């Protein structure tokens, strides 16, 4: 739960794990020294358990206070310093309860020392509790929120502490203390502790690497992260409970090999695993999680079983199991904290998560072999080294995603603790930017380029005189390129992914018109940047992203919208873009409600399959701002700034105000969207046709829209045609999704007659004509004439231009063919065929 409050991605997990492990490890080592001297260990454990529970009740309040304090400090800190401050915050908030837990572990082992209950059972059942702890937030956070979830955990802690208190009063205890010399004898050799600390470091590196790799191929939602952690802990618990009996057999000598070879096999089979997930068609959310947990267990359980068995086996080997176990447990936890930091800050940036997992497996195997008496297992280690060298790099995207990215070629890969970035070139030459593998951020395809540029166009058009713009998210830089026609504009962008910044500058320059030369890019977290900067902007644009992925829902929260509003000039505008195919009706309602809570005069525009939530910092200026903005530009710039569609097309995409409603909000402390959407994808709630029909019910009548936009009666005809054509187009798309292609085509034709300037309408009609051009040729029309009719509807139709190019080339009309090729190359500069043509 806490990792959500300390940042996004692997970094938030690492901060939490490091703080927790430091507290747990140091508490265990302290308990190893203190517990033998204390009488009534169960009584002290009960007091500690209840104290931890009471602290948990205070934790939400402490988090609110420290978060407010941190936001105040953020203005004085760089991104690295802010992350360091987050680490200090996590350390301060978690070390104290974790330290108490570590001491409590030693006290429990002291209590059971004279009973039949073994270290293996205590460790195993304690870890099983961790499994339920990993899964509990997956239910409680979406249902109850962060604060109430903590309260339930605290209540369970109070119950456990009270039960321990009752048992302690009935138990027969020995009050005698152990001498200092006896305590020293109970501590295992320092070398053994250091080795087990190294194994702890490798284990946490494995966990972090698995979260990145398996979370990547299974889509990194909050649910998948919880399942991965639960499977990891389950294996350790079962290993502790079931495998220590192997100490009587030579199989214990195989544990290092099982771990090392198991890790390498898992890496080798990762492409097959990813391909299996890509092909799978799940019928329910529970079925998807169960299937993915099972496949995860196949590759990780043999390794975690062996890791879990090691603690009780080693504790028995080096003396009395319970006292030795506390020392080993503490050393392992401290090693884990070290491994989390090194893995995040050093290994992932240098060798990537794939290489880190391979190195962690080798390190654990090597350290474990030190304890093995026979020397023959060392003969296998060179083979493991060779296999690890072969598996040192991430497999290419076309192997991990053979269905979606078949035939693609990796041309750029960058990874750090924040994100993993790929640029892949597809067979047709177009480039795709992938974040964390399955999240497609943007494409160089001509249609996708227009979609991205529209994000800047609409936002800037709605301001009377924009002088500055901030993009929250850079992606490929294509969105920012949509701002180029607007004169005198200061352009800024904030982007957390270093890989995306590099890709925008070097790999997408042909399609973003080298916008990076005119863009001030700040590498930063959007939340931190808005807390840090003192700058105010006329326009702020919130980029498209996948809201169901871990850590992304906070970018649609009330708090984030407030941060954006606070950096708008008095007449400024904030526009948040949303992709319709990523939402169900309920989640979309939550986001719009949250947006309207911050921007009371919020409005909606629709551009293709995207919604724009428009938040004016004051009253909504309506049509007058757009028309006044364009009136200052020469005709050529007017055309470029509207993408060639004209002012009335954009005004016709107005979809009405966001009406105030009652219901849940998207709050950083009570997350909703990132937990609701993964479920909605499998229960049928994410239904594009249903969502469009729901939006159509909210579409105001033309007269009402004219009143809100402030459009005069003299312009009623121009606005009305564009406005109706937009509604007809959305009805056509909804009808097409429902399977009625003929009705959808008729609606598109009516929409085109109303407003032929709308590129969405023209493109859809041209696509329909391309599909039916064979019928036209059967009715006596030549193929060239049929293609010319397509271009008359939509001059930039890629397939029509390509067909005409080849048609004229075949007829020997070299000059005319070359003109079509050049037109096509201008529209699609990365097209493989036009780039390689002589």
C-alpha positions in Angstrom: 0.0 0.0 0.0 2.8 2.4 0.9 4.6 2.1 -2.4 1.7 3.9 -4.1 2.5 6.9 -1.9 6.2 7.0 -2.6 6.3 7.3 -6.4 5.6 5.3 -9.5 7.1 2.2 -11.1 9.8 0.0 -9.6 11.2 3.0 -7.8 8.3 3.2 -5.4 8.5 -0.5 -4.7 12.3 -0.2 -4.0 11.8 2.7 -1.6 9.3 0.8 0.4 11.2 -2.5 0.4 14.5 -0.8 1.4 13.0 1.0 4.3 11.1 -2.1 5.5 14.0 -4.4 5.1 16.4 -2.0 7.0 13.9 -1.9 9.9 13.1 -5.6 9.9 16.8 -6.6 9.7 18.1 -4.3 12.3 15.2 -5.1 14.6 15.9 -8.9 14.2 19.6 -8.4 15.0 18.7 -6.3 18.0 16.2 -8.8 19.1 18.8 -11.6 18.8 20.8 -9.8 21.5 17.9 -8.6 23.6 15.4 -11.4 23.6 17.6 -13.9 25.5 17.9 -11.4 28.3 14.2 -10.7 28.7 11.7 -12.7 30.6 8.0 -12.9 29.4 8.9 -12.7 25.7 5.3 -13.2 24.5 4.1 -10.4 26.8 6.6 -8.0 25.3 5.7 -9.3 21.8 2.0 -8.5 22.5 2.9 -5.0 23.7 5.0 -4.4 20.5 2.2 -5.8 18.3 -0.4 -3.5 19.8 2.0 -0.5 19.5 2.6 -1.3 15.9 -1.2 -1.4 15.3 -1.6 2.0 17.1 1.2 3.4 15.0 -0.6 2.1 11.8 -3.7 4.0 12.9 -1.6 7.2 13.1 0.2 6.5 9.8 -2.4 8.0 7.3 -2.4 11.2 9.3 1.4 11.2 9.3 1.5 10.5 5.6 -0.9 13.5 5.0 1.3 15.8 7.1 4.6 14.6 5.6 3.2 14.7 2.0 2.1 18.3 2.5 5.5 19.1 4.0 7.3 17.4 1.1 5.2 19.3 -1.5 6.4 22.5 0.2 10.0 21.4 0.0 9.7 20.2 -3.6 10.1 23.7 -4.9 13.6 23.7 -3.6 14.7 20.3 -4.7 15.8 18.6 -7.9 14.3 15.3 -9.1 17.1 13.3 -7.6 16.9 15.2 -4.3 13.1 14.8 -4.2 13.6 11.0 -4.7 16.2 11.0 -1.9 13.7 12.9 0.3 11.1 10.3 -0.5 13.5 7.6 0.6 14.2 9.4 3.9 10.4 9.8 4.4 9.9 6.1 3.8 12.8 5.3 6.1 11.4 7.4 8.9 7.9 6.2 8.6 8.6 2.5 8.1 11.8 1.8 10.0 10.2 2.1 13.5 7.3 -0.4 13.0 9.5 -2.7 10.9 12.2 -2.6 13.6 9.5 -3.5 16.2 8.4 -6.4 13.9 12.0 -7.6 13.7 12.3 -7.6 17.5 8.9 -9.3 17.7 10.2 -12.2 15.5 13.1 -12.8 17.9 10.7 -12.7 20.9 8.3 -15.3 19.3 11.2 -17.6 18.6 12.4 -17.2 22.2 8.9 -18.1 23.4 8.7 -21.3 21.3 12.3 -22.3 22.0 11.1 -24.9 24.6 8.1 -26.0 22.6 7.6 -28.5 19.7 7.0 -25.5 17.3 10.0 -25.1 15.0 11.6 -22.1 13.4 10.5 -23.5 10.0 6.9 -23.4 11.0 7.1 -19.9 12.6 8.9 -18.5 9.5 6.6 -20.3 7.1 3.3 -19.2 8.7 4.6 -15.7 9.2 5.4 -15.6 5.4 1.9 -17.0 4.6 0.6 -14.0 6.5 2.6 -11.9 4.1 0.9 -13.6 1.2 -2.5 -12.5 2.5 -1.0 -9.1 3.2 0.0 -8.8 -0.5 -3.4 -9.8 -1.7 -5.5 -7.9 0.8 -4.9 -4.4 -0.7 -6.2 -5.7 -4.1 -9.6 -5.9 -2.5 -9.4 -3.2 0.1 -7.9 -0.3 -1.8 -10.6 -0.1 -4.5 -13.3 -0.9 -2.0 -12.3 1.1 1.0 -9.4 3.4 0.1 -5.9 3.7 1.5 -6.8 5.1 4.9 -9.6 2.5 5.8 -7.4 -0.3 4.5 -4.7 0.7 7.0 -7.3 0.8 9.7 -8.4 -2.7 9.0 -4.8 -3.9 9.1 -4.3 -2.0 12.4 -7.4 -3.7 13.8 -6.1 -7.1 12.9 -2.8 -6.2 14.6 -4.7 -5.2 17.8 -6.6 -8.4 17.8 -3.3 -10.4 17.3 -1.6 -8.4 20.1 -4.6 -8.9 22.5 -4.6 -12.6 21.8 -0.8 -12.8 22.5 -1.4 -10.8 25.7 -4.0 -13.3 26.9 -1.8 -16.3 26.0 1.2 -14.7 27.7 -0.7 -14.5 31.0 -1.6 -18.2 30.9 1.8 -19.5 29.6 4.4 -20.8 31.9 7.5 -18.7 31.4 11.1 -18.8 32.5 12.3 -15.4 33.8 15.9 -16.2 33.8 18.3 -14.4 31.5 21.0 -15.8 29.4 24.6 -14.8 30.0 26.6 -12.7 27.5 28.9 -15.5 26.8 26.0 -17.8 25.9 24.6 -15.1 23.6 27.9 -14.9 21.7 27.9 -18.7 21.3 24.4 -18.5 19.8 25.5 -16.2 17.0 26.5 -18.0 13.8 29.9 -17.3 12.3 30.2 -13.9 10.7 31.1 -15.4 7.4 27.9 -17.4 7.3 25.9 -14.3 8.1 27.6 -12.3 5.3 26.9 -15.1 2.8 23.2 -15.3 3.8 23.1 -11.5 3.6 24.4 -11.8 0.0 21.7 -14.3 -0.7 19.1 -11.9 0.7 20.5 -9.2 -1.7 20.1 -11.5 -4.6 16.6 -12.6 -3.5 15.3 -9.0 -3.5 17.0 -8.4 -6.9 15.1 -11.4 -8.2 11.8 -10.1 -6.8 12.4 -6.6 -8.3 13.4 -8.1 -11.6 10.5 -10.4 -11.7 8.1 -7.5 -10.9 9.6 -5.6 -13.9 9.7 -8.5 -16.3 6.6 -10.5 -15.5 4.6 -7.3 -14.7 5.7 -6.1 -18.1 4.5 -9.1 -20.1 1.3 -9.4 -18.0 0.5 -5.7 -18.1 1.8 -3.9 -15.0 -1.5 -3.2 -13.2 -1.8 -2.9 -9.4 -3.3 -6.4 -9.4 -0.4 -8.1 -11.2 2.1 -6.5 -8.8 0.2 -7.9 -5.9 0.0 -11.3 -7.4 3.7 -11.4 -8.2 4.6 -10.5 -4.6 2.1 -13.1 -3.3 3.5 -15.9 -5.4 7.0 -15.0 -4.3 6.1 -15.1 -0.6 4.0 -18.2 -1.0 7.0 -20.1 -2.4 9.2 -19.0 0.5 6.5 -20.0 3.0 6.0 -23.5 1.5 9.7 -23.9 1.2 10.2 -23.2 4.9 7.3 -25.5 5.9 7.9 -28.5 3.6 11.6 -28.7 2.6 13.7 -28.5 5.8 13.4 -32.3 6.2 15.6 -32.6 3.1 18.6 -31.7 5.4 18.9 -35.4 6.0 19.4 -36.1 2.4 21.9 -35.1 -0.2 19.2 -33.1 -2.1 19.9 -30.1 0.1 23.2 -29.8 -1.7 21.2 -29.2 -4.9 19.5 -26.1 -3.6 22.0 -23.6 -5.1 21.8 -25.3 -8.5 18.0 -25.4 -8.4 17.9 -21.7 -7.8 20.6 -20.7 -10.4 19.3 -23.0 -13.1 15.7 -22.2 -12.4 16.3 -18.5 -12.8 18.1 -19.0 -16.1 15.3 -21.3 -17.4 12.7 -18.7 -16.5 14.6 -16.0 -18.5 15.0 -18.4 -21.4 11.3 -19.1 -21.4 10.2 -15.5 -20.9 9.5 -14.9 -24.7 7.3 -18.1 -24.7 5.6 -16.8 -21.5 4.9 -13.4 -23.0 3.7 -15.0 -26.3 1.3 -17.2 -24.3 -0.1 -14.2 -22.4 -0.5 -12.3 -25.7 -2.5 -15.2 -27.2 -4.6 -15.9 -24.2 -8.3 -15.0 -24.3 -9.5 -14.7 -20.7 -13.2 -14.9 -20.0 -13.1 -13.3 -16.5 -10.8 -11.1 -14.5 -10.4 -13.8 -11.8 -9.5 -16.3 -14.6 -6.9 -14.0 -16.0 -5.3 -13.4 -12.6 -5.4 -17.1 -11.7 -3.9 -18.2 -15.1 -1.1 -15.7 -14.8 -0.4 -16.6 -11.2 -0.2 -20.2 -12.2 2.3 -19.6 -15.1 4.2 -17.3 -12.8 4.3 -20.1 -10.1 5.7 -22.6 -12.6 8.8 -20.4 -13.2 9.3 -19.0 -9.8 8.1 -21.5 -7.2 11.0 -23.9 -7.5 13.3 -21.0 -6.8 11.4 -19.5 -3.9 10.8 -22.9 -2.4 14.5 -23.4 -2.2 15.0 -19.9 -0.8 12.5 -20.6 1.9 14.1 -23.8 2.9 17.5 -22.3 3.5 16.7 -20.4 6.7 15.7 -23.3 8.9 18.3 -25.6 7.4 21.1 -23.1 8.1 19.8 -22.3 11.6 20.0 -26.0 12.5 23.4 -26.3 11.0 25.0 -23.5 13.0 23.5 -24.2 16.5 20.2 -24.0 18.2 17.7 -23.3 15.4 15.7 -20.4 17.0 18.5 -18.1 18.2 20.5 -18.8 15.0 17.5 -18.3 12.9 17.0 -14.7 14.2 20.6 -13.8 13.3 20.3 -15.3 9.8 16.9 -13.6 9.3 18.3 -10.2 10.3 21.3 -10.6 8.1 19.1 -11.7 5.2 16.8 -8.6 5.5 19.7 -6.2 5.7 21.2 -7.8 2.7 17.9 -7.4 1.0 17.8 -3.7 1.6 21.3 -3.4 0.1 20.2 -5.5 -2.9 17.2 -3.3 -3.5 19.3 -0.2 -3.6 22.1 -1.6 -5.8 19.7 -3.3 -8.1 17.6 -0.2 -8.7 20.4 2.4 -8.9 23.2 0.4 -10.4 22.3 -2.9 -12.1 19.0 -2.0 -13.8 20.6 1.1 -15.5 23.8 -0.8 -16.4 22.7 -4.3 -17.4 18.9 -4.0 -17.4 16.4 -6.0 -15.4 16.9 -9.0 -17.6 20.7 -9.0 -16.9 20.1 -8.2 -13.2 17.9 -11.3 -12.8 20.6 -13.5 -14.4 23.3 -12.0 -12.2 21.2 -12.4 -9.1 20.6 -16.1 -9.9 24.3 -16.7 -10.4 25.2 -14.8 -7.2 22.8 -16.8 -5.1 24.0 -20.1 -6.6 27.6 -19.2 -6.1 27.1 -18.1 -2.5 25.0 -21.2 -1.8 27.7 -23.5 -3.2 30.1 -22.3 -0.6 28.0 -24.3 2.0 28.0 -27.4 -0.1 30.5 -30.0 1.0 30.8 -32.0 -2.2 32.8 -30.2 -4.9 31.0 -31.7 -7.9 28.2 -29.1 -8.1 30.9 -26.5 -8.9 31.5 -28.3 -12.2 28.0 -27.1 -13.3 28.6 -23.5 -12.5 30.7 -22.7 -15.6 27.8 -24.0 -17.7 25.5 -21.6 -15.8 27.9 -18.7 -16.5 27.8 -19.5 -20.3 24.0 -19.6 -20.2 23.8 -16.3 -18.3 26.1 -14.7 -20.9 23.7 -15.8 -23.6 20.7 -14.5 -21.6 22.3 -11.2 -20.6 20.1 -9.0 -22.8 16.4 -8.5 -23.2 14.9 -10.5 -26.1 13.7 -8.4 -29.1 10.2 -7.2 -29.0 9.1 -9.4 -31.9 9.9 -12.5 -29.8 8.1 -11.1 -26.7 5.1 -10.0 -28.7 5.0 -12.2 -31.9 1.4 -11.4 -32.6 1.3 -7.6 -32.3 4.9 -6.8 -33.3 5.6 -9.6 -35.8 8.4 -8.7 -38.2 9.4 -5.6 -36.2 13.0 -4.7 -35.5 14.3 -3.1 -32.3 16.2 0.1 -33.1 16.5 1.6 -29.7 16.2 0.3 -26.1 16.7 2.1 -22.8 16.0 1.0 -19.3 16.3 2.5 -15.9 14.4 2.2 -12.6 11.6 4.4 -13.8 10.7 2.8 -17.1 11.8 0.6 -20.0 11.6 2.2 -23.4 11.7 0.5 -26.8 11.6 2.0 -30.3 10.7 -0.6 -32.8 10.5 -0.3 -36.6 7.8 -2.2 -38.3 8.0 -3.9 -41.7 6.4 -0.9 -43.4 9.1 1.4 -41.9 6.8 3.1 -39.3 8.2 3.4 -35.8 6.4 2.7 -32.5 7.4 3.9 -29.1 6.8 1.3 -26.4 7.0 2.0 -22.6 7.3 -1.1 -20.5 6.9 -3.2 -23.6 3.1 -3.5 -24.0 2.2 0.1 -23.5 2.3 1.7 -27.0 2.8 5.4 -26.4 2.8 6.6 -30.0 3.4 5.7 -33.6 4.8 7.5 -36.7 1.8 6.2 -38.8 0.3 9.3 -40.6 -3.1 8.8 -38.9 -1.5 8.5 -35.5 0.6 11.6 -36.2 -2.5 13.7 -36.8 -4.2 12.4 -33.6 -1.2 13.4 -31.6 -0.8 16.9 -33.1 -4.5 17.5 -32.4 -3.7 17.4 -28.7 -1.8 20.7 -29.0 -4.1 22.2 -31.7 -7.3 22.1 -29.7 -5.8 23.4 -26.5 -4.1 26.3 -28.2 -7.0 27.2 -30.3 -9.3 27.6 -27.3 -7.0 30.3 -25.8 -7.4 33.9 -27.0 -3.7 34.6 -27.3 -1.5 31.7 -26.1 2.1 32.7 -25.4 3.3 29.6 -23.4 2.4 26.0 -23.3 3.4 23.1 -21.1 3.1 19.4 -22.1 2.8 17.0 -19.2 4.3 14.1 -21.1 6.5 14.2 -24.2 6.2 10.8 -25.8 7.5 11.1 -29.3 7.3 14.9 -29.4 4.6 14.7 -32.1 2.0 16.2 -29.9 4.2 19.2 -29.3 4.8 19.5 -33.0 1.2 20.4 -33.4 2.0 23.7 -31.7 4.5 24.9 -34.4 2.1 27.0 -36.4 1.2 29.2 -33.4 3.6 32.2 -33.5 5.5 33.6 -30.6 4.9 30.5 -28.4 7.2 29.4 -25.6 7.0 25.6 -25.6 7.9 23.4 -22.5 7.5 19.7 -21.7 8.1 17.6 -18.7 8.9 13.9 -19.2 10.1 11.4 -16.7 11.4 8.8 -19.1 15.0 9.5 -20.3 14.4 7.0 -23.1 11.4 8.8 -24.4 13.3 12.1 -24.5 16.2 10.6 -26.5 13.7 8.8 -28.8 11.8 12.0 -29.5 15.0 13.8 -30.4 16.7 11.1 -32.5 14.2 8.5 -33.7 11.0 10.5 -34.3 12.5 13.8 -35.6 11.3 13.1 -39.2 7.6 13.1 -38.0 7.8 15.6 -35.2 9.5 18.2 -37.4 12.5 18.5 -35.2 10.3 20.1 -32.5 12.9 19.2 -29.8 15.0 22.2 -31.1 12.2 24.5 -30.1 11.1 22.7 -26.9 12.4 23.2 -23.3 12.3 19.7 -22.0 12.6 19.0 -18.3 13.2 15.5 -17.2 11.0 15.2 -14.1 8.0 13.6 -12.6 4.9 15.7 -13.6 3.7 15.9 -10.0 7.1 16.9 -8.7 7.6 19.5 -11.5 4.2 21.2 -10.8 5.1 21.3 -7.1 8.6 22.7 -8.0 8.2 25.2 -10.8 7.2 28.8 -10.2 6.3 29.3 -13.8 2.7 30.0 -15.0 1.4 28.9 -18.4 -1.4 30.0 -20.7 -2.0 26.4 -21.8 -1.2 23.0 -20.1 -1.8 19.8 -21.9 -2.1 16.4 -20.1 -0.9 13.7 -22.4 -2.7 10.4 -23.2 -1.6 7.5 -21.1 -2.9 4.1 -19.9 -4.8 4.9 -16.7 -5.1 1.2 -15.6 -1.3 0.8 -15.2 0.3 0.9 -11.8 1.0 4.5 -10.7 -0.8 6.2 -13.6 -4.2 6.8 -11.9 -2.7 9.6 -9.8 -2.3 11.7 -13.0 -6.1 11.8 -13.2 -6.5 12.6 -9.5 -8.1 15.7 -8.0 -4.7 16.5 -6.5 -3.0 16.5 -9.9 -5.7 18.6 -11.5 -5.3 21.1 -8.7 -1.5 21.2 -9.3 -2.1 22.0 -13.0 -4.7 24.7 -12.2 -2.3 26.4 -9.8 0.1 26.9 -12.7 -2.3 28.5 -15.1 -2.4 32.2 -15.9 -5.7 33.9 -15.0 -7.1 33.2 -18.5 -5.2 29.9 -18.8 -6.6 26.5 -20.0 -5.8 23.0 -18.9 -6.7 20.1 -21.3 -6.6 16.5 -20.2 -6.9 14.0 -23.1 -8.5 10.6 -22.6 -8.7 7.6 -25.0 -12.2 6.3 -25.1 -11.2 2.6 -25.6 -9.4 2.6 -22.2 -12.5 3.5 -20.1 -15.8 2.0 -19.0 -18.7 4.4 -18.3 -18.3 4.3 -14.5 -14.5 5.1 -14.5 -14.9 7.8 -17.1 -17.6 9.4 -14.9 -15.2 9.3 -12.0 -12.5 11.1 -13.9 -14.9 13.7 -15.3 -16.3 14.3 -11.8 -12.8 14.8 -10.4 -12.0 17.2 -13.2 -15.2 19.2 -12.7 -14.5 19.4 -9.0 -11.3 21.4 -9.7 -12.6 23.2 -12.9 -16.2 24.1 -12.2 -16.6 25.4 -15.8 -15.1 22.4 -17.4 -16.1 21.5 -21.0 -15.8 18.4 -23.2 -14.6 18.2 -26.8 -14.3 15.1 -28.9 -11.6 14.4 -31.4 -11.9 11.0 -33.1 -11.8 8.3 -30.4 -10.4 10.8 -27.8 -12.1 13.1 -25.3 -10.6 16.4 -24.3 -11.5 17.6 -20.8 -11.1 21.4 -21.1 -10.6 23.2 -17.8 -10.6 27.0 -18.0 -9.1 28.9 -15.1 -12.2 31.0 -14.8 -15.1 31.3 -17.3 -15.1 29.4 -20.5 -14.5 31.8 -23.4 -16.1 29.7 -26.0 -16.0 30.4 -29.7 -14.9 34.0 -29.3 -11.5 32.9 -28.1 -10.9 30.5 -31.0 -12.0 33.0 -33.6 -10.0 35.9 -32.1 -6.9 33.7 -31.9 -7.2 32.7 -35.6 -8.0 36.2 -36.7 -4.5 37.4 -35.9 -2.9 34.8 -38.2 -2.4 34.9 -41.9 -4.5 32.4 -43.9 -1.6 29.9 -44.3 -1.0 29.7 -40.5 -4.8 29.5 -39.9 -4.9 26.4 -42.0 -1.8 24.9 -40.4 -3.0 25.6 -36.8 -6.3 23.9 -37.5 -4.7 21.0 -39.3 -6.4 22.1 -42.5 -9.9 21.6 -41.0 -10.9 25.1 -40.3 -12.3 26.8 -37.2 -15.8 25.5 -37.5 -14.8 21.9 -37.6 -13.1 22.3 -34.3 -16.0 24.2 -32.7 -18.3 21.4 -34.1 -16.4 18.9 -32.0 -17.8 20.6 -28.8 -19.6 18.0 -26.6 -21.0 20.1 -23.8 -20.2 21.0 -20.2 -19.2 18.5 -17.5 -22.2 18.5 -15.3 -21.7 18.3 -11.5 -22.7 14.8 -10.2 -22.4 12.9 -6.9 -20.2 9.9 -6.5 -16.6 8.8 -5.9 -13.6 10.9 -7.0 -10.2 9.8 -8.2 -8.1 10.7 -5.2 -4.4 9.9 -4.6 -5.4 8.6 -1.1 -8.5 6.8 -2.3 -7.6 5.3 -5.7 -10.4 4.1 -8.0 -9.5 4.1 -11.7 -6.4 1.9 -11.6 -8.3 -0.8 -9.7 -11.6 -0.6 -11.5 -10.4 -0.6 -15.0 -8.5 -3.9 -15.0 -11.7 -5.6 -13.7 -13.8 -3.7 -16.2 -11.8 -5.0 -19.1 -12.8 -8.6 -18.4 -16.4 -8.1 -17.2 -17.5 -6.4 -20.4 -17.8 -2.9 -19.0 -15.1 -1.5 -21.3 -17.4 -1.5 -24.4 -16.6 1.2 -26.9 -20.1 1.2 -28.5 -21.8 1.5 -25.1 -19.5 4.3 -24.1 -20.2 6.2 -27.4 -24.0 5.8 -27.0 -23.7 7.0 -23.4 -21.8 10.1 -24.7 -24.4 10.7 -27.4 -27.0 10.9 -24.7 -25.0 13.7 -23.1 -24.6 15.6 -26.4 -26.4 19.0 -26.1 -28.8 20.1 -28.7 -27.3 22.5 -31.3 -29.2 25.5 -29.9 -27.9 24.8 -26.4 -24.3 24.3 -27.7 -24.5 27.6 -29.6 -25.6 29.4 -26.4 -22.7 27.9 -24.3 -20.1 28.7 -27.0 -21.5 32.2 -27.7 -22.1 31.7 -31.4 -24.1 34.3 -33.1 -27.2 33.6 -35.3 -25.3 34.7 -38.4 -22.9 31.8 -37.9 -25.6 29.3 -37.0 -25.4 27.5 -40.4 -21.6 27.0 -40.3 -21.6 25.8 -36.8 -24.7 23.6 -37.1 -23.3 21.7 -40.1 -20.0 20.9 -38.3 -21.8 20.1 -35.0 -24.2 17.7 -36.6 -21.5 16.1 -38.7 -19.5 15.3 -35.5 -22.6 13.6 -33.9 -23.3 11.6 -37.1 -19.7 10.4 -37.2 -19.8 9.2 -33.6 -23.1 7.4 -34.3 -21.5 5.8 -37.3 -18.5 4.6 -35.3 -20.8 3.2 -32.6 -22.9 1.5 -35.3 -19.8 0.1 -36.9 -18.5 -1.4 -33.6 -21.9 -3.0 -33.2 -21.5 -4.7 -36.6 -23.8 -2.7 -38.9 -21.3 -1.7 -41.5 -23.9 -0.6 -44.1 -25.7 1.8 -41.7 -22.3 3.2 -40.5 -21.3 3.9 -44.1 -24.5 5.8 -44.8 -24.0 7.9 -41.6 -20.5 8.7 -42.6 -21.7 9.8 -46.1 -24.3 12.1 -44.4 -21.6 13.5 -42.1 -19.3 14.2 -45.1 -22.0 16.1 -46.9 -22.5 18.2 -43.8 -18.8 19.0 -43.3 -16.3 17.8 -45.9 -13.4 19.6 -44.1 -13.4 17.2 -41.1 -10.5 14.9 -41.7 -11.9 12.1 -39.5 -15.0 12.0 -41.7 -13.2 12.3 -45.0 -10.7 9.6 -43.9 -13.5 7.2 -42.9 -15.4 7.7 -46.1 -12.2 7.3 -48.2 -11.5 4.0 -46.4 -14.9 2.8 -47.3 -14.4 3.8 -50.9 -11.1 2.0 -51.1 -12.7 -1.2 -49.8 -15.5 -1.0 -52.4 -13.4 0.2 -55.4 -13.5 -3.2 -57.0 -17.3 -2.7 -57.4 -16.6 0.7 -59.0 -14.3 -0.9 -61.6 -16.9 -3.6 -62.3 -19.3 -0.8 -63.2 -17.0 0.5 -65.9 -14.9 3.0 -63.8 -11.1 2.6 -64.3 -9.0 1.8 -61.3 -7.1 5.1 -61.7 -10.4 7.1 -61.7 -11.6 5.2 -58.7 -8.5 6.0 -56.8 -8.7 9.7 -57.9 -12.2 9.8 -56.4 -10.8 8.6 -53.1 -8.2 11.3 -53.2 -10.8 13.9 -54.0 -12.5 13.0 -50.7 -9.3 12.8 -48.7 -6.1 14.0 -50.5 -3.8 12.4 -47.9 -5.1 8.9 -48.1 -2.0 6.8 -47.9 -3.2 3.6 -49.6 -4.8 5.5 -52.5 -1.5 7.4 -53.1 0.5 4.2 -52.9 -1.9 2.4 -55.4 -1.7 5.3 -57.8 2.1 5.4 -57.6 2.4 1.8 -58.5 -0.4 2.0 -61.1 1.4 4.9 -63.0 4.7 3.2 -62.6 3.4 0.0 -64.2 2.0 2.1 -67.1 5.4 3.7 -67.6 4.4 7.2 -66.5 7.6 7.7 -64.5 7.1 11.4 -63.9 3.5 11.1 -62.6 4.4 8.0 -60.6 7.3 10.0 -58.9 4.9 12.8 -58.0 2.7 10.4 -56.2 5.7 8.9 -54.4 6.8 12.3 -53.3 3.4 13.1 -52.0 3.3 9.9 -50.1 6.8 10.4 -48.7 5.8 13.9 -47.5 2.8 12.5 -45.6 4.7 9.4 -44.3 8.5 10.2 -44.2 9.4 6.9 -42.5 7.5 4.8 -45.0 9.9 2.0 -46.0 8.8 1.7 -49.6 9.1 5.4 -50.4 12.4 5.7 -48.6 14.0 2.9 -50.5 12.6 3.7 -53.9 15.2 4.9 -56.5 
